């Protein structure tokens, strides 16, 4: 195995990464599209995902939608008593959660959403009901 030669994909290509030549919508997972450069080396080749054009601000309704989706998809958080509002990129969380860890978890989820500039966490710990 130490002295094995990489498998060629096309003439002159020595990558072992699988390539998919068909339409993107029928590409199985794990295949790279066309000539994707997975071996980028210089700073000019680093990924640019997440960078927005100058002066671009995400609309508050899109931010609110993504925040609600983040809270909904968190497997360890019950957001049923949480309300979300957004103004100028600042998210305000109001309502009740079961424990302090849920309050922290909700704020962390909010801060991971693109376009959020700040989070005002007004969540309170729900009183225990006996």
N, C-alpha and C positions, 0 to 999 in steps of 0.2 A: 504494500500500500504506500510505503514511503517513496518509492521510485515510480509510482504510477503517473502517467501523463494525464492532464485534464482532458475531458471529453470535448471535442469540437462541436459547436453548434452550426456554424456556417464556415465556408472556406476562410481561413485566416483567423477565425475566432477561437479562443481557447477557454472561454468562460464555461463553467459548469452550471451557471444559473439558467434555469429553463426560460425559454422565450415562447411567446404565443404570437403567431402570425395572423390569426383570424380576427374577426370583429371583437371589439372590447367587451360588448355585452355578453358574449358567449365564452369569454376567457375564464378558465377555471381559477380558483384562488391559488395563490402561490406562483403564478406566472407573471413575469414582468412585461410591460408593454413595449414593444418595438426595441428601440435603441436606448433604453433607460441606462444612464451612467450610474451604476451603484458604487463605483470606485472613485468618486469625486475626491480630489486631493487638496486643491487650493481654496482660499477663502472666496474666490469668485464663483466657485462651484457649490457653495453651501446652500442648503435648502432655504427657500424664501417663504415657506408656508407661515401664515399668521401675520405677515407684514401687510399693512394697508397703505393705500396712497395717502399722500400728505393731505391734511385737513378732512380726512374721511372720519365720520363718527357714525357708529351703528345706531339706527333708530331705537328709541326706548322700547317700542312694542316688540321688536325682535329680541332685544336683550331680555325682556320679561318672559317671552316665550321660551328662550333657551334656559333661563334660570328655573322656570317651572319644570321644564323637562329634566334638568339636572337633578332637582329635588325629587321628582317622580321616579327617576331611574336608580336612585340610591337605594340599594337593597337593605341597608341598615338604618334607614331614617323613615319615620312616619310623618309625612308633611301634611296630613289631613287638617290640622288646625293652624296652618301657617298661611299667611297671605303675603303676596309679593307686590311691591309697587316700584316703579323705576322713573326717575326724573333726571335728565341730563347725564345718564350713565350711572347715577348713584342708585343702588338698590336698597330698599328698606324692607326688612323682614319684620312682620308683626305676628303675634299669636303665641301659641303654647307648644312646647315639646315635652317629652317624657323626662329627660334628664339633661344635665349640663353637657355631656358628650354630644348629644344631638344638636344642641345649640352651636357648638364649635363646628361640628360636621356640616351643618347647613351653611354656615358662613364660609367655610373652605370651599364648598361646592359652588357658591355664588362667585367667589373670587377667581374661579377657574373658567368663568364664562367670558368670551371675547367681548370687549366693549365696556365691561364694568370698570368704573373708575373708583368706586368706593362702596362699602357695604355698611349700612347702619343696622345693627342687629338688635332689634327690640324684642326678641323672643324671650319668653319667660318659662320657667319650669312649671308644669301643670301641677296643681295640688293633688295629692293622692286621694282617690275616692275609695272609701271603704264600704 
